[in-house]
Amino acid sequence: MIPLALGQMRRRPAAFAGLAVALLLAIATLTLFGLLFATDSTTPAAARKAADGPGLMVIAGAFGEIAVLVAFFVVVNALGFAVRQQHRELALLRTIAATPRQARRLIRGQAVATALVVAAPGWAVGALSARGLLAELQRRGMAAPGVRVPGTPLPLLVALAVALAVGLAASAVAARRISRIAPASALTATATEQGRTGAPRLLASAGALTGGALLLRLAATRPAGEVDKAAQAALLGSLVLLVAVALAGPFAARLLAAVLGAPVRVLAPGAGWLADANLRGYARRLSSAVVPVALLVGLSGTMLVMTSTAEHAAGAAASGATSATDVWLRQAELAMLTCFAAVSTVNTLVAVTAERRREFALLRLVGATRPQLLRMLTAEAALTTVVGVLLGAAVAGAASAAFSTAVNGSPMPAVPVAGCWWIAAGATALTVPAVLATGLRAVRGPAAVPAAGSRG
């Protein structure tokens, strides 16, 4: 199965490139915060007391708790997409006597192989980031000047082990559908996308939604002296709500696309109608594109509004959450989370669009021109952006309201309007050019060749 797994990865580089980057980020993040923990544990007690601020252990925990969860959220989404792109090949293997266990082993092999390939670059990025973050903390007086990142390999090995465990767990979830249905049904199912979101997935989404709501309630009811805990609970709650969005993604994306597609069909009768039909007809594909945009907007919006709310509260009450040091930490965490979400957004959109070469070729064979296809893709990209921004904004609004309740006693946070517009503009700047640039490359060349061959 190993040669077959590697062959599939070479055949579909676009899908597995996104998974590779997601795993690299996960390993780098684990390495970064593992090395900070190791640095703190090897620092003499006198040196730790001499530094201002909460200490390396607390900083690493505050940063790492959310950043690692986001990195693994991106890994699961990327691996799920990579498996969905192989449904036809996996179904063909099932029809020639491959067992469900062999199909699962193939997907596990791809996850393990990808993690091993990116392990060394991930370690290097994590180690360099740990040294850079430690230097910045020392410059701000939050770490002792003589402290150095130790050369122990333990955090690197732990990072790889955890990434492999998450990859294997994600592969088991992703392979569940294709390995449970009959071989003939598996092949038939690849011809068209299933119209419904399964009941187990919707139940899991409802459970995540309930968990997110409970975390936001916990954040809102924190006393005034525990604003830091309120911020962590609100941010974690926003991430859990985004998991709920991902689980209910096909259903929610199809519903919003149906509502927003009407004005697009009016404004662009040809390309708009086709874009709307594509998005509603392929809800799983739309969900794969929307979820990273929602992640980008939801997390960055939550962090931005919480930071602004904390800064506004600084004039009324002094606390760790409103100090200049904490504001800097939140800005650094915002930059890191935005980087993760932006990479996930670009990777997914490029892979989703690149895998549609056969679809574009068939449209060209029935008379569609390249300009018409690009107009269709522009309308799709615009709808994808709007759906993702709306879902992300809803999550950010709920989390920010909970945090504001803890800080100010009111659910109305201090919203930096200009910053929120910049987030929406950034999501648009990532989504539309990524889709159009990949689409322009995908429609090049004669239409008959990709139409007759594979989609890769």
C-alpha positions as CSV (number, residue, x, y, z in Angstrom):
1,M,0.0,0.0,0.0
2,I,2.9,2.4,0.6
3,P,3.9,2.7,-3.2
4,L,0.2,3.2,-4.0
5,A,-0.1,5.9,-1.3
6,L,3.0,7.7,-2.5
7,G,1.7,7.4,-6.1
8,Q,-1.6,9.1,-5.2
9,M,0.3,11.9,-3.5
10,R,2.5,12.5,-6.6
11,R,-0.6,12.4,-8.8
12,R,-2.5,15.0,-6.7
13,P,0.1,17.4,-5.5
14,A,-2.4,20.3,-5.1
15,A,-4.5,18.5,-2.5
16,F,-1.6,17.1,-0.5
17,A,0.4,20.4,-0.6
18,G,-2.3,21.9,1.6
19,L,-2.0,19.0,4.0
20,A,1.8,19.3,4.0
21,V,1.7,23.0,5.0
22,A,-0.9,22.3,7.7
23,L,1.2,19.5,9.2
24,L,4.3,21.7,9.0
25,L,2.5,24.5,10.9
26,A,1.3,22.0,13.5
27,I,4.8,20.6,14.0
28,A,6.4,24.0,14.1
29,T,3.8,25.3,16.6
30,L,4.3,22.3,18.9
31,T,8.1,22.7,18.6
32,L,8.0,26.4,19.4
33,F,6.0,26.1,22.6
34,G,7.7,22.9,23.6
35,L,11.0,24.6,23.4
36,L,9.7,27.6,25.4
37,F,8.5,25.1,28.1
38,A,12.0,23.5,28.1
39,T,13.6,26.9,28.3
40,D,11.6,27.8,31.4
41,S,12.2,24.5,33.1
42,T,16.0,24.8,32.6
43,T,16.1,28.5,33.8
44,P,17.3,29.0,37.4
45,A,14.7,30.1,39.8
46,A,16.5,33.4,40.5
47,A,16.6,34.3,36.8
48,R,12.8,33.6,36.5
49,K,12.1,35.9,39.5
50,A,14.2,38.7,38.0
51,A,12.1,38.9,34.8
52,D,8.9,40.9,34.6
53,G,5.6,39.5,33.4
54,P,3.9,36.2,33.8
55,G,6.9,34.0,32.9
56,L,7.7,31.8,29.9
57,M,5.6,28.9,31.1
58,V,2.5,31.0,31.3
59,I,3.1,32.8,28.1
60,A,3.8,29.5,26.2
61,G,0.6,28.0,27.7
62,A,-1.5,31.0,26.8
63,F,-0.1,31.2,23.2
64,G,0.1,27.5,22.7
65,E,-3.3,26.4,23.9
66,I,-5.2,28.1,21.1
67,A,-2.5,28.1,18.4
68,V,-2.1,24.3,18.6
69,L,-5.8,23.8,18.5
70,V,-6.0,26.0,15.4
71,A,-3.1,24.2,13.7
72,F,-4.8,20.8,14.3
73,F,-8.1,22.2,13.1
74,V,-6.4,23.2,9.9
75,V,-4.8,19.7,9.6
76,V,-8.1,17.9,10.0
77,N,-9.8,20.1,7.4
78,A,-6.9,19.7,4.9
79,L,-6.8,15.9,5.3
80,G,-10.5,15.6,4.9
81,F,-10.3,17.6,1.7
82,A,-7.4,15.5,0.4
83,V,-9.4,12.3,1.0
84,R,-12.5,13.7,-0.7
85,Q,-10.4,14.4,-3.8
86,Q,-9.5,10.7,-4.0
87,H,-13.0,9.3,-3.6
88,R,-13.1,8.1,-7.3
89,E,-9.7,6.3,-7.0
90,L,-10.6,4.8,-3.7
91,A,-13.9,3.6,-5.1
92,L,-12.2,2.0,-8.1
93,L,-9.9,0.2,-5.6
94,R,-12.9,-1.1,-3.8
95,T,-14.4,-2.5,-7.0
96,I,-11.2,-4.5,-7.7
97,A,-11.4,-6.3,-4.3
98,A,-9.6,-3.8,-2.1
99,T,-11.0,-4.2,1.4
100,P,-12.1,-1.3,3.7
101,R,-9.2,-2.0,5.9
102,Q,-6.8,-1.6,2.9
103,A,-8.5,1.7,2.0
104,R,-8.0,3.0,5.5
105,R,-4.4,1.8,5.5
106,L,-3.8,3.7,2.3
107,I,-5.1,7.0,3.8
108,R,-3.2,6.4,7.0
109,G,0.0,5.9,5.0
110,Q,-0.5,9.2,3.2
111,A,-1.0,11.1,6.5
112,V,2.1,9.5,8.0
113,A,4.2,10.0,4.9
114,T,3.3,13.7,4.6
115,A,4.1,14.2,8.3
116,L,7.5,12.6,8.0
117,V,8.3,14.7,4.9
118,V,7.6,18.0,6.6
119,A,9.0,17.0,10.1
120,A,12.5,18.5,9.5
121,P,11.3,21.8,8.0
122,G,8.7,22.1,10.8
123,W,11.3,21.5,13.5
124,A,13.5,24.2,11.9
125,V,10.7,26.7,11.7
126,G,9.7,26.0,15.3
127,A,13.2,26.3,16.6
128,L,13.9,29.6,14.8
129,S,10.5,30.9,16.0
130,A,11.3,30.0,19.6
131,R,14.6,31.8,19.5
132,G,13.0,34.9,17.9
133,L,10.1,35.0,20.4
134,L,12.5,34.5,23.3
135,A,14.7,37.4,22.0
136,E,11.6,39.6,21.8
137,L,10.5,38.7,25.3
138,Q,14.0,39.5,26.6
139,R,14.0,42.8,24.8
140,R,10.7,43.7,26.6
141,G,12.1,42.5,30.0
142,M,9.7,39.5,30.2
143,A,12.5,36.9,30.2
144,A,15.9,36.9,31.8
145,P,18.6,38.2,29.4
146,G,21.0,35.3,29.9
147,V,18.4,32.6,29.1
148,R,18.9,30.5,25.9
149,V,16.7,27.9,24.2
150,P,18.1,24.5,25.1
151,G,19.2,22.0,22.5
152,T,17.2,19.1,23.8
153,P,15.4,17.0,21.1
154,L,12.5,16.0,23.3
155,P,10.1,18.9,22.2
156,L,10.9,18.0,18.5
157,L,10.1,14.3,19.1
158,V,6.9,15.1,21.0
159,A,5.8,17.5,18.2
160,L,6.2,14.8,15.6
161,A,4.5,12.1,17.8
162,V,1.5,14.4,18.5
163,A,1.3,15.4,14.8
164,L,1.3,11.8,13.7
165,A,-1.4,10.9,16.3
166,V,-3.6,13.7,15.1
167,G,-3.0,12.8,11.4
168,L,-3.9,9.1,12.1
169,A,-7.1,10.2,14.0
170,A,-8.1,12.6,11.2
171,S,-7.4,9.9,8.6
172,A,-9.7,7.5,10.5
173,V,-12.5,10.1,10.4
174,A,-11.9,11.0,6.8
175,A,-11.8,7.4,5.6
176,R,-15.0,6.4,7.4
177,R,-17.5,7.1,4.6
178,I,-15.6,5.5,1.7
179,S,-14.7,2.4,3.7
180,R,-18.2,1.7,5.0
181,I,-20.2,1.6,1.8
182,A,-20.3,-1.2,-0.8
183,P,-17.8,-1.1,-3.6
184,A,-20.4,-0.5,-6.4
185,S,-22.1,2.1,-4.3
186,A,-18.7,3.8,-3.6
187,L,-18.1,4.1,-7.4
188,T,-21.6,5.4,-8.0
189,A,-21.3,7.9,-5.2
190,T,-18.4,9.7,-6.8
191,A,-20.4,10.6,-9.9
192,T,-22.4,13.2,-8.0
193,E,-22.1,14.8,-4.6
194,Q,-24.4,13.6,-1.9
195,G,-27.3,16.0,-1.3
196,R,-27.6,15.7,2.5
197,T,-25.5,16.3,5.4
198,G,-25.5,13.1,7.5
199,A,-27.4,13.0,10.8
200,P,-24.2,12.0,12.8
201,R,-22.4,15.1,11.5
202,L,-25.3,17.4,12.3
203,L,-25.5,15.9,15.8
204,A,-21.8,16.4,16.3
205,S,-22.2,20.0,15.1
206,A,-25.1,20.5,17.6
207,G,-22.8,19.2,20.3
208,A,-20.0,21.5,19.3
209,L,-22.4,24.4,19.2
210,T,-23.6,23.6,22.7
211,G,-20.0,23.3,24.0
212,G,-19.1,26.6,22.4
213,A,-22.1,28.3,24.0
214,L,-21.2,26.9,27.4
215,L,-17.6,28.2,27.0
216,L,-19.0,31.7,26.1
217,R,-21.3,31.6,29.1
218,L,-18.3,30.7,31.3
219,A,-16.4,33.7,29.8
220,A,-19.3,36.1,30.3
221,T,-19.7,35.1,34.0
222,R,-16.0,35.5,35.0
223,P,-15.6,38.1,37.8
224,A,-13.7,41.3,37.1
225,G,-10.5,40.0,38.6
226,E,-10.4,37.0,36.1
227,V,-10.5,38.9,32.8
228,D,-7.5,36.9,31.5
229,K,-9.5,33.7,32.0
230,A,-12.5,35.2,30.4
231,A,-10.4,36.1,27.3
232,Q,-9.1,32.5,27.1
233,A,-12.6,31.0,27.5
234,A,-14.0,33.4,24.9
235,L,-11.3,32.6,22.4
236,L,-11.6,28.8,23.0
237,G,-15.4,29.2,22.7
238,S,-15.0,30.9,19.3
239,L,-12.8,28.0,18.1
240,V,-15.3,25.4,19.2
241,L,-18.1,27.3,17.4
242,L,-15.9,27.3,14.3
243,V,-15.7,23.5,14.7
244,A,-19.5,23.5,14.7
245,V,-19.5,25.6,11.6
246,A,-17.1,23.1,9.9
247,L,-19.3,20.1,10.8
248,A,-22.4,21.8,9.6
249,G,-20.5,23.4,6.7
250,P,-22.3,21.8,3.7
251,F,-25.8,22.5,5.2
252,A,-25.0,26.1,6.3
253,A,-23.0,26.9,3.1
254,R,-25.8,25.7,0.8
255,L,-28.4,27.7,2.8
256,L,-26.4,30.9,2.7
257,A,-25.5,30.4,-1.0
258,A,-29.2,30.0,-1.8
259,V,-30.0,33.3,-0.2
260,L,-27.1,35.2,-1.5
261,G,-27.2,33.6,-5.0
262,A,-30.4,35.4,-6.0
263,P,-28.9,38.9,-6.4
264,V,-25.9,37.3,-8.1
265,R,-28.1,35.7,-10.7
266,V,-29.8,39.0,-11.3
267,L,-26.6,41.0,-11.6
268,A,-24.8,38.4,-13.8
269,P,-27.5,36.3,-15.5
270,G,-25.1,33.9,-17.2
271,A,-22.0,33.5,-15.1
272,G,-24.0,34.3,-11.9
273,W,-26.5,31.5,-12.6
274,L,-23.8,29.0,-13.2
275,A,-21.8,30.1,-10.2
276,D,-24.9,29.8,-7.9
277,A,-25.7,26.3,-9.3
278,N,-22.1,25.1,-8.8
279,L,-22.0,26.3,-5.2
280,R,-25.4,24.9,-4.2
281,G,-24.9,21.7,-6.1
282,Y,-21.5,21.0,-4.6
283,A,-22.0,22.0,-1.0
284,R,-19.2,19.9,0.3
285,R,-16.7,21.6,-2.0
286,L,-18.2,25.0,-1.1
287,S,-17.8,24.1,2.6
288,S,-14.1,23.2,2.1
289,A,-13.6,26.7,0.7
290,V,-15.8,28.6,3.2
291,V,-14.5,27.0,6.4
292,P,-10.9,28.5,6.1
293,V,-12.4,31.9,5.3
294,A,-14.7,31.7,8.4
295,L,-11.7,30.6,10.5
296,L,-9.7,33.6,9.3
297,V,-12.4,36.1,10.0
298,G,-13.7,34.4,13.2
299,L,-10.4,34.2,15.0
300,S,-8.9,37.4,13.8
301,G,-12.1,39.3,14.4
302,T,-12.5,37.8,17.9
303,M,-8.9,38.7,18.9
304,L,-9.2,42.2,17.3
305,V,-12.4,43.1,19.1
306,M,-11.3,41.6,22.4
307,T,-8.1,43.6,22.3
308,S,-9.9,46.8,21.5
309,T,-12.4,46.1,24.3
310,A,-9.6,45.4,26.8
311,E,-7.8,48.6,25.8
312,H,-11.0,50.7,26.3
313,A,-11.5,49.1,29.7
314,A,-7.9,50.0,30.7
315,G,-9.0,53.6,31.7
316,A,-11.6,52.3,34.1
317,A,-9.9,49.4,35.7
318,A,-6.4,48.0,35.9
319,S,-5.9,44.3,35.3
320,G,-3.5,41.9,33.5
321,A,-5.8,41.8,30.5
322,T,-5.5,45.5,30.0
323,S,-1.8,46.1,30.6
324,A,0.5,47.1,27.8
325,T,2.3,43.8,28.0
326,D,-0.9,41.8,27.7
327,V,-2.0,44.0,24.7
328,W,1.3,43.2,23.0
329,L,0.8,39.5,23.7
330,R,-2.7,39.5,22.3
331,Q,-1.4,41.3,19.2
332,A,1.3,38.7,18.7
333,E,-1.2,35.9,19.2
334,L,-3.5,37.6,16.7
335,A,-0.7,37.8,14.1
336,M,0.1,34.1,14.6
337,L,-3.5,32.9,14.4
338,T,-4.1,35.1,11.3
339,C,-1.0,33.5,9.7
340,F,-2.4,30.0,10.3
341,A,-5.8,30.9,9.0
342,A,-4.5,32.7,5.9
343,V,-2.2,29.8,4.9
344,S,-5.2,27.4,5.3
345,T,-7.4,29.7,3.2
346,V,-5.0,30.0,0.3
347,N,-4.0,26.3,0.4
348,T,-7.6,25.1,0.3
349,L,-8.8,27.5,-2.3
350,V,-5.9,26.7,-4.6
351,A,-6.5,23.0,-4.2
352,V,-10.2,23.2,-4.6
353,T,-9.9,25.2,-7.8
354,A,-7.0,23.2,-9.3
355,E,-9.0,20.0,-8.9
356,R,-11.7,21.3,-11.2
357,R,-9.7,21.1,-14.4
358,R,-11.9,18.4,-15.9
359,E,-15.1,20.3,-15.0
360,F,-13.7,23.4,-16.7
361,A,-12.7,21.4,-19.8
362,L,-16.2,19.9,-20.1
363,L,-17.7,23.3,-19.9
364,R,-15.4,24.5,-22.7
365,L,-16.3,21.5,-24.8
366,V,-20.0,22.5,-24.7
367,G,-19.2,26.1,-25.7
368,A,-18.1,28.1,-22.7
369,T,-15.2,30.5,-23.3
370,R,-12.3,31.2,-21.0
371,P,-13.6,34.7,-20.2
372,Q,-17.0,33.2,-19.3
373,L,-15.3,30.7,-17.0
374,L,-13.3,33.4,-15.3
375,R,-16.5,35.5,-14.8
376,M,-18.1,32.4,-13.3
377,L,-15.1,31.9,-11.0
378,T,-15.2,35.5,-9.9
379,A,-18.8,35.2,-8.9
380,E,-18.1,32.0,-7.1
381,A,-15.1,33.6,-5.3
382,A,-17.3,36.6,-4.3
383,L,-20.1,34.3,-2.9
384,T,-17.5,32.1,-1.1
385,T,-16.0,35.2,0.5
386,V,-19.3,36.6,1.6
387,V,-20.5,33.3,3.1
388,G,-17.2,32.8,4.9
389,V,-17.2,36.4,6.3
390,L,-20.7,36.2,7.5
391,L,-20.1,32.9,9.3
392,G,-16.9,34.1,10.8
393,A,-18.4,37.4,11.8
394,A,-21.2,35.6,13.6
395,V,-18.7,33.6,15.7
396,A,-16.6,36.7,16.4
397,G,-19.6,38.7,17.4
398,A,-20.8,36.0,19.9
399,A,-17.3,35.5,21.5
400,S,-16.7,39.3,21.7
401,A,-20.1,39.9,23.4
402,A,-19.2,37.3,26.0
403,F,-15.8,38.8,26.7
404,S,-17.3,42.3,26.8
405,T,-19.8,41.2,29.4
406,A,-17.0,40.0,31.6
407,V,-15.0,43.2,31.2
408,N,-17.7,45.9,31.0
409,G,-20.8,44.3,32.2
410,S,-22.3,44.9,28.8
411,P,-22.5,42.6,25.8
412,M,-21.7,45.6,23.5
413,P,-17.9,45.4,22.9
414,A,-15.7,48.2,21.6
415,V,-15.6,47.4,17.9
416,P,-12.8,48.9,15.8
417,V,-14.8,49.4,12.6
418,A,-11.7,50.2,10.5
419,G,-9.9,47.0,11.7
420,C,-13.0,44.9,10.9
421,W,-13.2,46.3,7.4
422,W,-9.5,45.4,7.0
423,I,-10.2,41.8,8.0
424,A,-13.0,41.6,5.4
425,A,-10.8,43.2,2.8
426,G,-8.0,40.8,3.7
427,A,-10.3,37.8,3.3
428,T,-11.3,39.1,-0.1
429,A,-7.8,39.8,-1.1
430,L,-6.8,36.2,-0.2
431,T,-9.9,34.5,-1.7
432,V,-10.5,36.1,-5.1
433,P,-7.0,36.3,-6.4
434,A,-6.2,32.7,-5.2
435,V,-9.3,31.4,-7.1
436,L,-8.8,33.4,-10.2
437,A,-5.0,32.8,-10.5
438,T,-5.5,29.0,-10.1
439,G,-8.5,29.0,-12.4
440,L,-6.6,30.9,-15.1
441,R,-4.0,28.2,-15.0
442,A,-6.6,25.4,-15.0
443,V,-8.3,26.6,-18.2
444,R,-5.2,26.8,-20.2
445,G,-4.4,24.4,-23.0
446,P,-6.8,22.3,-25.1
447,A,-10.0,21.2,-23.5
448,A,-10.2,17.7,-24.8
449,V,-7.1,16.5,-22.9
450,P,-8.2,17.2,-19.3
451,A,-11.8,16.3,-20.1
452,A,-10.7,12.8,-21.2
453,G,-8.2,12.3,-18.4
454,S,-8.2,12.8,-14.7
455,R,-9.0,15.9,-12.7
456,G,-5.6,16.1,-11.2
